[in-house]
């Protein structure tokens, strides 16, 4: 997991994760890094490779039995798995909270799935929700 934490996270809209394609990237890295899923994403006419993504949105459902949180960012919904395994999470994630999730993309499709690496409640910081779409757009347009 430590190599995974060293990777940069890409700020994305959930809708853009739906069309990601799994790719195999030749690597001289360790076996641990080779086993990480790498995805190809096309957005605004550009192509990106990613493994770790950063999404933000409102929690619409929490299922404690399956350790699943459903997050909606206004462009789509994503399932976030493994939130209870996050160290130092603090308070439990609740429906209606605005949260950020950094996680490894596990699957694409109509409802993408992420394995949580970091989850943080941002409900008390209203400017975070208001600036999110600008942050994602800025990163997508300027960083390849």
C-alpha positions as CSV (number, residue, x, y, z in Angstrom):
1,X,0.0,0.0,0.0
2,X,2.9,2.4,0.6
3,X,3.7,2.6,-3.1
4,X,0.1,3.4,-3.8
5,X,0.2,6.3,-1.4
6,X,3.2,7.7,-3.3
7,X,1.2,8.1,-6.5
8,X,-0.3,11.5,-7.3
9,X,-4.1,11.6,-7.3
10,X,-6.0,13.0,-10.2
11,X,-9.0,15.3,-9.5
12,X,-11.9,14.1,-11.6
13,X,-15.6,14.3,-12.0
14,X,-17.4,11.0,-11.4
15,X,-19.0,11.1,-14.8
16,X,-15.5,11.0,-16.4
17,X,-14.7,7.7,-14.6
18,X,-17.5,5.9,-16.3
19,X,-15.6,5.5,-19.6
20,X,-12.2,4.7,-18.2
21,X,-10.5,1.7,-19.8
22,X,-8.1,-0.7,-17.9
23,X,-4.6,-0.6,-19.5
24,X,-1.4,-2.5,-19.0
25,X,1.6,-0.3,-18.5
26,X,5.1,-1.9,-19.0
27,X,7.1,-1.1,-15.9
28,X,10.4,-1.9,-14.3
29,X,8.9,-1.2,-10.9
30,X,8.4,-3.7,-8.1
31,X,5.8,-6.4,-8.4
32,X,3.6,-4.4,-6.0
33,X,3.5,-1.5,-8.3
34,X,3.0,-3.7,-11.4
35,X,-0.2,-5.2,-9.8
36,X,-1.8,-1.8,-9.4
37,X,-4.6,-1.1,-11.8
38,X,-3.8,1.6,-14.3
39,X,-6.7,3.2,-16.2
40,X,-6.9,5.3,-19.4
41,X,-9.3,8.3,-19.3
42,X,-10.3,10.6,-22.1
43,X,-11.5,14.0,-21.2
44,X,-11.7,17.3,-23.1
45,X,-9.9,15.7,-26.0
46,X,-7.0,14.7,-23.8
47,X,-5.8,11.3,-22.6
48,X,-4.7,10.6,-19.0
49,X,-3.4,7.6,-17.2
50,X,-4.4,7.2,-13.6
51,X,-4.5,4.8,-10.7
52,X,-5.5,7.0,-7.8
53,X,-8.3,9.6,-8.1
54,X,-9.7,12.4,-6.0
55,X,-13.4,12.9,-6.0
56,X,-15.7,15.1,-3.9
57,X,-19.4,15.0,-3.5
58,X,-22.4,14.5,-1.2
59,X,-22.9,11.2,0.5
60,X,-26.3,9.8,-0.6
61,X,-26.1,6.4,1.0
62,X,-24.1,4.6,3.7
63,X,-24.2,0.8,4.0
64,X,-22.4,-0.3,7.1
65,X,-22.9,-4.0,6.4
66,X,-21.0,-3.9,3.1
67,X,-18.7,-1.0,4.1
68,X,-20.0,1.0,1.1
69,X,-20.7,4.7,0.7
70,X,-22.5,6.1,-2.4
71,X,-21.2,9.5,-3.4
72,X,-22.8,12.0,-5.8
73,X,-20.8,14.9,-7.3
74,X,-23.6,16.3,-9.5
75,X,-22.2,14.6,-12.6
76,X,-22.8,11.0,-11.4
77,X,-22.5,8.6,-8.5
78,X,-19.7,6.4,-7.4
79,X,-19.4,3.5,-4.9
80,X,-16.6,4.0,-2.3
81,X,-15.5,0.8,-0.6
82,X,-13.5,0.3,2.6
83,X,-14.2,3.6,4.4
84,X,-14.3,1.9,7.8
85,X,-10.7,0.6,7.2
86,X,-9.3,4.2,6.9
87,X,-7.1,5.0,9.9
88,X,-7.7,8.2,11.8
89,X,-11.1,8.8,10.0
90,X,-12.5,10.4,13.1
91,X,-16.3,10.6,13.0
92,X,-18.3,8.1,10.9
93,X,-19.4,9.2,7.5
94,X,-23.1,10.1,7.3
95,X,-25.7,10.7,4.6
96,X,-25.8,14.3,3.6
97,X,-22.2,15.1,4.3
98,X,-20.0,16.7,1.7
99,X,-16.8,14.6,1.6
100,X,-13.5,14.2,-0.4
101,X,-12.3,10.7,-1.2
102,X,-8.9,9.8,-2.5
103,X,-9.0,6.2,-3.7
104,X,-7.9,3.6,-6.2
105,X,-10.2,3.2,-9.1
106,X,-11.4,-0.4,-8.9
107,X,-13.9,-0.5,-11.7
108,X,-15.5,1.8,-14.3
109,X,-19.0,1.7,-15.8
110,X,-22.3,3.3,-15.0
111,X,-21.4,3.5,-11.3
112,X,-17.6,3.5,-10.8
113,X,-16.1,1.9,-7.7
114,X,-13.2,3.2,-5.7
115,X,-11.2,1.6,-2.8
116,X,-10.8,4.4,-0.3
117,X,-7.3,5.5,0.7
118,X,-8.4,8.8,2.4
119,X,-11.8,10.1,3.3
120,X,-12.4,13.5,4.9
121,X,-15.6,15.3,5.8
122,X,-15.6,18.8,4.2
123,X,-19.1,19.8,5.2
124,X,-17.9,22.6,7.5
125,X,-15.9,24.2,4.6
126,X,-18.5,25.6,2.2
127,X,-15.9,27.0,-0.2
128,X,-14.6,23.5,-0.9
129,X,-17.9,22.5,-2.5
130,X,-18.2,25.7,-4.5
131,X,-14.7,25.6,-5.9
132,X,-14.6,21.9,-6.7
133,X,-15.8,22.1,-10.3
134,X,-13.2,24.9,-11.0
135,X,-10.4,22.8,-9.5
136,X,-11.2,19.7,-11.6
137,X,-11.6,21.7,-14.8
138,X,-8.4,23.6,-14.2
139,X,-6.4,20.4,-13.6
140,X,-7.9,18.7,-16.7
141,X,-7.2,21.6,-19.0
142,X,-3.7,22.4,-17.8
143,X,-2.1,19.2,-16.7
144,X,-1.7,16.2,-18.9
